[in-house]
Amino acid sequence: MTLDVDALRRDTPAAADRIHLNHAGASPSPRPVLERVVRHLELEAEIGGYEAAARCAEEFDAVHDTVARLLGCGQDEVALCDSASSAWHRAFWAFPLEPGDTVVTCRSEYMTNALALIRARRTLGIRVEVIDDDVHGQIDVEALADRLDRGDVALVSLVHVPTQGGLINPAAAVGAACRAAGVPLLLDACQSVGQLPTLVDELGCDILTATGRKYLRGPRGTGFLYVRRDLQERMDPLLLDGQSATWTGDDTYRLADGAQRFESFERNWAGLLGLGTAVAYALDLGVDRIAERVVALGARLRESLAALDGVEVHDRGVDRCGIVTFTVRGRAPAEVADELGSHGVQVLISDVVHARLDLSARGLQSLVRASVHVTTTEDELDRAVDLVERISRGSA
Ligand SMILES: Cc1ncc(COP(=O)(O)O)c(C=O)c1O
């Protein structure tokens, strides 16, 4: 059964009057998500925040189960967070790293994670090594496996789908190499959850981080963290409060059970209830069906843009997703994005500061990033491509 795109668009207020090609930035929520968030905010206003939380406690707990279904893991392996960055920090700074340990990362490493690695080099005395890409522009899995064979790597950090292009890194192959070497894999799935299958056992990751507002179409200010059960005991959470730990004596505390030890007490209940609705919505559509449509639309947009004179598409990798990056000869990417925006086509810029290890190695300062989702239509893509053509000819 294929997706009913008309029904999906009717369910999406933002689809009515704009061409939103910024799903990799934040994808407008479908109505059930919006309604769930608003309903909880109203309840909080009517009876009080703690009282509203008590009324929804069971549903809130069940958000863990829903996310666990998306990832194919246990609900005790899921921590609800407020962003992918916060999920990544909560995992990374809890990971047992000693001075001299090596953390291996990839060219497509995301800004937040790279900043943390720079800081950890200074404060923890770790070493950080970047594995180069292969000829296709994805992480070189053979080079990684060779590096892991040397036996001194403590952790591998991989970005599944980078912010700055259509690349899908071969996460499952990386996961297999990590498993073979006995090295945990920390996978940044911020851009892949909701767009592609992200079953943790298939990917072979031990930690996974994600956000709610992108391909899952959840509310802003939501995210989650997966930590494999047997790794949790080896980790030492940094950010402690009454949710993650119990103060048991003047000098002692006991960590909460399971991944709850990575959560915080204060959080956006409305947003996280909305996240649960968004994940359930994606599961109902079927992640495989979502992936099929998004990948096909991405390929169509890429092909149409590449056929234009003066337009260069920059996506790399063997497998590609719904993110498409390009430049227009003689025009700054920010100018192109602004011009598209003034005609109702919403895109974003990927800048070197978001992905320096990759973009600076390719000699790129910034790119226009257009990202599609299941609600995108072929007609919208044709209109966007027409507009890019007119911009490239200076006649938009
Ligand atoms: C690959 C990747 N990782 C992490 C993040 C950070 O996500 P958040 O803004 O939810 O912290 C982003 C955001 O764009 C991203 O693209």
The ligand as an SDF file (V2000), in Angstrom:
LIG
                    3D

 16 16  0  0  0  0  0  0  0  0999 V2000
   23.5270   15.5540   12.0140 C   0  0  0  0  0  0  0  0  0  0  0  0
   23.0360   16.4090   13.1300 C   0  0  0  0  0  0  0  0  0  0  0  0
   23.3440   16.0770   14.3890 N   0  0  0  0  0  0  0  0  0  0  0  0
   22.9400   16.7990   15.4410 C   0  0  0  0  0  0  0  0  0  0  0  0
   22.1720   17.9280   15.2620 C   0  0  0  0  0  0  0  0  0  0  0  0
   21.7490   18.7150   16.4670 C   0  0  0  0  0  0  0  0  0  0  0  0
   20.3820   18.6080   16.6880 O   0  0  0  0  0  0  0  0  0  0  0  0
   19.6610   19.5310   17.7690 P   0  0  0  0  0  0  0  0  0  0  0  0
   19.5910   20.8970   17.1560 O   0  0  0  0  0  0  0  0  0  0  0  0
   18.3280   18.8980   17.9950 O   0  0  0  0  0  0  0  0  0  0  0  0
   20.5170   19.5370   18.9790 O   0  0  0  0  0  0  0  0  0  0  0  0
   21.8140   18.3170   13.9660 C   0  0  0  0  0  0  0  0  0  0  0  0
   21.0120   19.5290   13.7640 C   0  0  0  0  0  0  0  0  0  0  0  0
   20.8350   20.0290   12.6950 O   0  0  0  0  0  0  0  0  0  0  0  0
   22.2570   17.5370   12.8790 C   0  0  0  0  0  0  0  0  0  0  0  0
   21.9300   17.8620   11.6160 O   0  0  0  0  0  0  0  0  0  0  0  0
  1  2  1  0
  2  3  1  0
  2 15  2  0
  3  4  2  0
  4  5  1  0
  5  6  1  0
  5 12  2  0
  6  7  1  0
  7  8  1  0
  8  9  2  0
  8 10  1  0
  8 11  1  0
 12 13  1  0
 12 15  1  0
 13 14  2  0
 15 16  1  0
M  END
$$$$
